[in-house]
Amino acid sequence: MDPELQNPWGVHVTSSGQVLVCGRDSNTVIQVDHQGRKKLATLVSQEDAVKFPVSVCYNTNLGQIIIGLNDNNEMMCVDIK
């Protein structure tokens, strides 16, 4: 339970075991522990122009997350460092 994860939607597990979750109504993508019980980091938020994220995938070659947005049928790429 975290206020930055309202209406969890899309989940992606990276090849290294990181778990990424979209908070559709909180306009966030967060990283949680492998059991999904604790937030480790907020990767993007509404401040990054994310609105209603519903899918997420990590591109290991570019070090980016690709986020599908529900409000406008668009996708966005965000560098993760």
N, C-alpha and C positions, 0 to 999 in steps of 0.2 A: 504494500500500500504506500503510494507516494503521490503527492499532489501534482507532480509533473507527469503522471501517467494516468490520464483520464480517458476512459474508453479505449483500452489497448486494442490494437487492430493487427497490424502486420508484424511478424516476427521473423528474424533471420539469425541463423547460427553460422558464424564465420568458420573457416577451416581451422582456425586456432582455438575455437571454442567460445569466442565472445558471443554474447546474446544481445541482439539489438531489437528494440521494441518501439513501435510507433504509438504515441499517445494522440489519437485522432482529435479528441476534444480539447486536449491541453496544448496542441500544436507543438509537440516535442518528439524527438527521437532520443531515447536513452539507451544506455548500456546497463544491463543487469548481470548479477552473478549467474553462474551456470545453472543454479536451481531456480532462478527467477524471483528470489526473495528480497534481494537488496540492490538498490540502485548504485552503480559504480560511477557513472558520469552522465551528464546531459550533453549529447553530441550536437544537437541543433534545437533551436526554439523559435518561437514566433518572432523574436528579434532578428533572426536570420531569414525572415520572409517565408517561413514554413507555415502553411495553413492547411489543416485537415490531412496530415500524412496518413496513408493507409498501407503503404508497402515500403520495404527497405531492403537493400542488398549492398554488400560491401564488395568493391572492386579492388582486389589485392594488387593488381598490376599498377593502378594509378593512385592507390591510397585514398579512395573516395567512397562515400556512401551515395547511392542512388536512391532517391525518395520519390515515390509516386504520391501525387496530391489529389485528393478527392474533389476539392472545390472547383477545379478548373481543368481536370483531365490532363494535367501536365506532369512532367517529371523534373527534378532538379538534382544536380550533382554538387556535393559539398566535400571539399578537401578535409581529411582528418589527419591531424598531426599528432 
